[in-house]
């Protein structure tokens, strides 16, 4: 089946914890009226594009490893959903202000991803 494989070249975007990946619940939180956090959305994606599907990614690694542990290494993320999409969410609020100290999460650098279309 046709799919897109996303691989991190650089990943330092949002999240709760230093040096690991983030998915879903550790990428954003809901305040009284708004969604808070910086994250990317790769809809219906996972390590292989079939099992344990995620939508939201953040942190200092790209990986589909589930909350709460995350992963300390970058791993490809695959999506078979068409049309192929990548969405970005950013705001000026850290998701966890208690750990956003200079040099750690408050100084996030952003992300650079490579994509590869896997033939049908």
N, C-alpha and C positions, 0 to 999 in steps of 0.2 A: 504494500500500500504506500502511496506517496506520503512523504513526511518532510519536516524540516528539523535538522539537528542544530541546536544552538550550543556553542562552546565559548566559555569565557576566556578572553585574552587578559582583561583586567576586570575585577569586580570589587567594588567598595561602595555600596549604595544602600543606605538604610539598615534596618535590622536592630535586634536587641543585644546581640552578643558579639564580642570581638573575635576575629579570626575564624569564624564559621559561617556556613550558609544559613539562610532563613527561608521558610516557606509559610504561606498562609498566616496563621495566628501570630507568629513572631515578626511579622513585617508591618502590621498596622493595628491600630486600635480605634475604637469609635468613641469620640467625645460626645457630649450632649447632642450636638447637631452636625458633626462632621467626622469624616474619616481622616485619621492623622497618621502620617508615615510616608516614607519614600520607598517605592518598590516598582518592579517591572511585572507585567502580566504576560505570560505565555499560556494562552488558554488550552486546557485539557492536555497537559504535558506531563511527562515523567521520564525516568531513566531510559525506558524503552518505547514510550508512546502508547503503551497498552494498559499497564497496571498502576494502581495507586496514583491516580491523576491529580495534579496540582494546577493552580492557576497563577499564584503569586510567589515572587522570588525577591529576595533582598539579602543583605549581609556582605561579608567580605569573601565569599565563595559562591559560585553558582553550582547548585546541586539540588536534586529532587528528594534528598533525604528529608524525612518528615520531622516536624516539631515533636519534641523539644530539643533533641540533640543536634540536629543539623549535621554538617559534614565539614571536616577541616581541609578537604581537598576539592578542587573544581571537578565536576563531572558533567558530561554532556546531558542536555535536556532535549527530548524529542516530542514533537507535536504532530498529530495527523489531522487535526481540525483544519478545514478549509472554509474560507480563504485563510491562508497563513497570516498570522498577526503577532505583533509585539506592541504592547502599550506601556507607557511610562507614566508613573504618578509621582509627583514631587510637591512638597510644600515647605514652609519655613519652620515647621515644628519637628523637633526630634521625637521619635516614638517613646523613648524612655529618657527623659531629661536627667534622671538621677545618674545615668552612666555616660551622658554626653559631655565628656571632659575634653579640653583641648588635646589634639593629637590622637584621639580615638574616634568615636562615631560622629562627633560634631564636625569633624574635618573630613568627611567622606569625599572621595575623589571622583566618584561616578562609575561608569562601567563602559566596557568595550567588548562587544560580542561578535563572534564570527558565526555565520550561518552556512549550512550546506543543505541543498535540496537532495533528498534521497529519492532516486527514481522509482516510478510506479512498477 
